[in-house]
Structures are given as C-alpha cells and as structure tokens.
Amino acid sequence: MARVLVVDDEALIAMMLSDLLAEYGHETVGPAHSEGQALDLVASTPIDAAILDVTLGDHDCFAVAEALGQRGIPFAFATGHGAQAMPDAFRERITVSKPFDFEVVRRLIDELVAPQTLP
C-alpha cells in the first residue's frame, strides 16, 4: 500500500481521488486543498507519490511540485488546461487531464507507486 498525497482545491474531486486510491489499495495523504496545506504535509508526512491539481484557487501547485522533486517523490499533475499550459520546468512531467478517466487515473497511480529501479 502506497501513501499518495492528493492536492486539489475542489473537495468533490479530492474525495473522488481518495475513494479511487482506497479502491486500488492505497492510502490518501490529505487531501490538501491549498498550497500551504500541501507543503505542510510534504514536510511532515511520509509520502510515496502525489497527484497535484495545477490550479489551487488563486495559486498554483508548483512550490509543492518543487518540494516533492527535492525529496525524490514521484508526482503527476492534474489539469483541465492541458500539458501545453505547463511551465517549461514541468512540461515533461506526467499530466492527467480533467475531467478524469478512471482507467487513466488507475494506470497513473500504478506508474507513480511502482518500485523504482536503479539503472
């Protein structure tokens, strides 16, 4: 079972992701509804992977993405704007489109929590 941070400012979407994670045998960390909540969780909670909503009200999640990246925690973005709207620094990261396709989310979670192998 992996511990997956869910960051989304829309409570219903966060709840849906949490339900999917539970269905797939994983534990939800959070969910966090703001950048501040997410950063607190990253600093204080063991996390194996994360799904980050790009737009959090009038903020974005990029500080959270940087914190996760510094800790080597795999993550993916969720957005309704498409990968082309991502800043250059994050354009190569996995991005899943909203509204979610449940099968795509399942594969995404599997990919994020798969054991990492060293080259």
RAZICOR-V195360 format. One line per field, one symbol per residue. phi: phi as a letter, one per 40 degrees, with the letter a starting at -180 (. if undefined). burial: I if it has 24 or more other C-alpha atoms within 12 Angstrom, else O. A space follows every 50 residues. Layout:
# RAZICOR-V195360
phi=???
burial=???
This chain:
# RAZICOR-V195360
phi=.bbbcbbaccdcccccccccccccgbbccgccbadccccccccbbcbcaa bbccbbgcbbbcccdccccccgccabcbaccgcccccdcbccccbbcccc cdcccdcccdccccdcbcc
burial=OIIIIIIIIOOOIIOOIIOIIOOIOIIIIIIIIIIOIIIIIIOOOOIIII IIIIIIOOOIIIIIIOIIOOOOIIIIIIIOOOOOOIOOOOOOIIIIIOOO OOOOIIOIIIOIIOOOOOO
